[in-house]
């Protein structure tokens, strides 16, 4: 499964968290994410407590529009963004490299 923009310039391979346990575990215990790969969580808030690396957090609306982009170092609690339905977690710096910013739209493709 992937997230792409309508122009086809952004393509992110997805790891999708499944269920409550998947959302709770997230990237805990991981050493990082490969470039162009992200974890998609169905939530409006994330944290990096217990994580070993910084992440970019991309808050997405129910229609895939980017609402907020932020980098979170380990040991932090992110804000609750009420309009967000999903949060995409990427290795720190990936959002900038990929050109993700508020207003960007991402569409899920694949099965």
NORRAWO-V534654 format. One record per pair of residues at least 4 apart in sequence whose ideal C-beta (glycine too) atoms are under 8 Angstrom apart, sorted by sequence separation. I is the first residue (numbers start at 1). GAP is how many residues later the second one is. If there is no record, write none. Layout:
# NORRAWO-V534654
I|GAP  I|GAP
This chain:
# NORRAWO-V534654
4|4  5|4  18|4  19|4  20|4  21|4  22|4  25|4  33|4  51|4  60|4  61|4  72|4  90|4  93|4  94|4  96|4  100|4  5|5  17|5  33|5  41|5  60|5  90|5  95|5  99|5  4|6  16|6  17|6  27|6  33|6  48|6  60|6  61|6  72|6  94|6  95|6  100|6  3|7  4|7  48|7  59|7  60|7  3|8  4|8  17|8  58|8  59|8  70|8  90|8  2|9  3|9  17|9  59|9  78|9  2|10  58|10  59|10  2|11  3|11  46|11  57|11  58|11  1|12  2|12  27|12  57|12  1|13  26|13  56|13  57|13  68|13  56|14  57|14  67|14  1|15  26|15  44|15  56|15  57|15  55|16  56|16  67|16  68|16  54|17  55|17  67|17  15|18  23|18  54|18  88|18  22|19  23|19  54|19  23|20  26|20  32|20  38|20  54|20  13|21  30|21  31|21  32|21  53|21  57|21  71|21  15|22  17|22  28|22  30|22  31|22  33|22  52|22  59|22  61|22  71|22  13|23  14|23  15|23  16|23  17|23  28|23  30|23  51|23  61|23  62|23  12|24  13|24  14|24  15|24  16|24  17|24  27|24  48|24  50|24  51|24  59|24  60|24  61|24  62|24  71|24  11|25  12|25  13|25  14|25  15|25  17|25  48|25  49|25  59|25  60|25  12|26  14|26  46|26  48|26  49|26  60|26  69|26  48|27  49|27  59|27  60|27  27|28  48|28  49|28  59|28  60|28  47|29  58|29  47|30  48|30  57|30  58|30  47|31  57|31  58|31  69|31  45|32  46|32  57|32  58|32  69|32  45|33  56|33  69|33  45|34  55|34  56|34  66|34  68|34  3|35  45|35  55|35  56|35  66|35  67|35  44|36  45|36  55|36  56|36  66|36  3|37  44|37  55|37  56|37  58|37  66|37  44|38  53|38  54|38  56|38  65|38  66|38  44|39  53|39  56|39  65|39  66|39  44|40  56|40  65|40  66|40  43|41  44|41  46|41  64|41  45|42  58|42  63|42  64|42  42|43  43|43  44|43  46|43  64|43  42|44  43|44  56|44  64|44  41|45  40|46  41|46  60|46  40|47  41|47  40|48  41|48  39|49  40|49  38|50  39|50  38|51  38|52  37|53  37|54  33|56  35|56  38|56  33|57  34|57  33|58  36|58  32|59  35|59  3|61  33|61  27|62  35|62  36|62  26|63  12|76  12|78  3|85  12|86  10|88  10|89  9|90  10|90  10|94  12|94  14|94  10|96  5|99  6|99  5|100  5|101  6|101  4|102  5|102  3|103  4|103  3|104  3|105  4|105  2|106  3|106  1|107  2|107  1|108  2|108  1|109  1|110
